[in-house]
Amino acid sequence: MISPDQHKDTTTTRQVTLNLITKGGMFALNIVVGLWLVPFLIRHIGIAGYGLIPLATQITSYAGVISESINNAFSRFMTIDIQSGNLRDANRVFNSAFFPIVILLLLLIPIAIAFSYFVPSIFEISSEYIQDSRWLFIFILGMFIINTQTSTFTVSPYALNRIDLINGVEFISLACRISLIVSLFTFLAPRLYQIGISYFVSCVIVLMLNIILWKKLTPQLSVRLKNFSFGKFKSMASTSTWLIVNQIGTLLFLNIDLIVVNKLFGETDGGRYAAVLQWSTLLRSLAGSLAMVLTPVILAYYARGERTKLLNLTKLSVKFMCLALALPIGAICGFSFSILPIWLGPGYQELAPLMMIMISHLAINLSVLPLFAINIAYNKVRIPGWVTLIMGAGNVVLAVMLPRLGWGMYGVAMAGAIMLTAKNALFLPFYSSAILKISKWSFIRMLIPGIAAVVTIGVVSFFIERFFPIGSWMQLIAVVAAMGGVYAVAAWFLLLTGDERCVLLSMVPGNIFRNGGDMA
C-alpha cells in the first residue's frame, strides 16, 4: 500500500519529468525557430532593420531589473504560502504585489512612450527606419509592460509546480508571434513595426491565457484591494531590494562585454565577438530552463519543512546539471576549430580560442544555478546581492584593463570567466552550504565528476579533430552523437552511484507510472 508521502513523492517526480520534457521541447523548438526566423527577417526588412529588434528587446532587460526582482520575491512568498496550505496569506501576498506592480507599470507607460519617440536621437538609425523604429519600441516596451503584469498570474502554475502549463502557454505565444509575422509580411508590404505588433498581440493573448490558468488552479485567489497588506508588501520589498542589487550585478556580468568590445575595438570586432557569444547564450538558456524546473520544487520542500529532501535534491541537481552540460561544453570547446568555419566561414576559425574561453567556464557557472533557489527559499539574498554587485563592477574594470595589457577582445571574455567563476565556484557553494549548515565542500564535490568529464571530452574532441578533420554539420553531429553514446555509458557506470541511478530511472516516464520514485 502506498503511503501519502510516497504518493506525494511519486507525483512530484512525475511532474518534474513532465516539466523537463516540455521545457526541453520548447528549447528545441526555439532553436529551430531562431535558425529559420533570423534569415527570414533579414531577407524582408534588411540587416539594418533586423538589428533594431534585439536592440529593442535588450532595452527591456535593463527596464526589467526592478519588476523581475519584485516578481522573484513575490513568487517566493506565494509558493511557500500555497504549498503550506495558507491560502488566506497567499491572497494577501498576491494583492500586496498585484497593486504595486499596476502602479509601477502605469508610471512606466509615459516614460516608455517618451523613450520610444526619442529613439532615433539615442541610437544610430537610418532615415528609412526612423518612424518604424519608434513604433517598434512602443510595441516592444508595451509587450514588456503587459508581460510584467502577466507574471503576477503566472505565479499560480509556478507555485504548484505546473511548469508544463507555463511551457504550453509559451508554445501558443511562439506560434501566434510567428503566424502574425508571416501573415503580415505576406498580405502587407513587410515593415519593421509589424514585428512589434506581432510581439504585442501575442503577449496580450498570453495574458488572457494566464488569467484563465490562474482562476482554474487557484480559485481561492481574487483581485481585491481590501486584501492588500502593507506588512506583506514590506516583507516582499525587503527581499526585492536585494534581488535588485543582485540583478544589477548580473547585468554587469552578462550584459557589459559587447559594449566594451564595441567601444574598444569597433563594430566589426564587436560583431565577431557577438557571433561567438551566441553559443554561450544558447547554453545559458538550456541551463536556465533546467534550473527553472527545479526551483519551485525546492521552494515547496522548504515550505513543507522537508529539509532532507531539499538538501538531497539540490546536491543531485548540481551534479546532474554538470554531467548533462559536460558533453555540449566539452564538444564545443574541443571541436571549436571545426565549428566556426562550418558555421560562419573559414575566416572565423581564428576565433576558436575565444570560443573556448567563453564556453569552458560554464561547466561550473551554469551547474550551480540550482543553488540560487536556496538563497531565495531561505530569504538570504542580501549578502549574495552585494557580492554579485561588487564582483560585477570588478568584471567591468577587468574587462577594460586586460585588453589594454595586450589581450585584445580575448581579455574581455577572460575577465568574465575569471570573475564569474570566482563568484560561482567559491562564494555561492560555500554560502549555500552555510545556509543549510552542511560541510562547505558538499556542493563542490558534486561538481568534480562533471568537470572531469568536460576536460576528458574536450581533450578527446580536440584530438579527433586533429586526426579526422570535420568539414560539415552532418559529420560533426555524427561524431558528437557517437561520443555521447560512449559518454552516457561511462557516466552511468563510473560517475553515478547506485542511488543516483535509481533517481534517474524513477524519472523515466514508464517507471514513474509503475513504481514512482523520490527525487530526494
C-alpha angles and dihedrals in degrees: 000000000000116000121222090253092052090048090050091050091049091050092048093050092046091050094047089052092049090048091051093048094050092043090050090049092051091047091053091045092051090053092052093045092046093052090051101037100054097059089039092057094043091053092053105037104018132245094281092053093045091053090064093061099066088039090058094045091047090057088061090059089062093042090049097060094099099036094047091050091050091050093048090054091043092052091050095054094040094050092050093049095045095045091048091049095244097138095161091061090041089059091051092048091049095052093040088060100033099060098043089050090051090052092047092051093047088055090049095054098076090041090053092049093048092046091050091051093053095043093107089056094047099047135035103262126163118238095251091062101042099101095035091050091057092053091043091056092045091054094042093048088044088054089052091052093050093044090052090055090044090059090067088064094040089066091081098064088037093054091046091049093244095142087147089068091049088051090050091054089047089054091052090048092052092047092050093048095049093043091051094048093049093044095048092046090048101047099030134039105275111258133174095238090059089070089056090051091052091051092047097047093047092052091051088055089049090052091054093047092049092050088054091050091046092055092043098049099035108025088161090070122085139170105251127148091211089066091060109118121196089201092056090045091051092051092050092044090055091053092042093054092062092040087055089053088050092049092052090051090049091053089053088054101043107022104043107066096074090051092049093048091048093050096044103036107019136245097298095058088038089059092047090050091048092051093055090043089065090079091055090048091051093053091046089053091051094049092044090054091052092047091050090058092053100044099075090048091053091048090049092052089049092049091051093046093242095146097163093054090046092052095046093046092051094049093047091046092055092049096044091046092053093046092047093050094045094083099050094039095046093044095047091050095043096045096037093114088059100036097057098052091043091050105034106009138268093293092069098056090095089067092066093102088052090053090051091052092049096046109033098069091052089081086077103025096053097038092063094056092104088063091068087070088062091058091049095043093052091037091237098143105123099080094041088050093055093043092050092048095047094045091043088056088047089054090056092050093047092045089058096042103048095056089052089055090061100270094115117199088332085073091061091055091044091052091057092046093051099045097039092048092048089055099041101035097044115017103034099048092044094046092048090049090052091052091052092041095233134126111303089230095055096100095034089060089054090060098052099080092048094047090050089051092051092052093046095047091045094052094044091048091049093054094043088055091051096051098033110034113214118217107170144040091247092055091047094049092048093051094046091047091053091048089047091056092051091044093050091055093044093047092048095054103027108030103035129067123225092258091050091051089052090053091052092046090052089059093058103106095233093050092047093060093044103047110351119216144218118248089199 
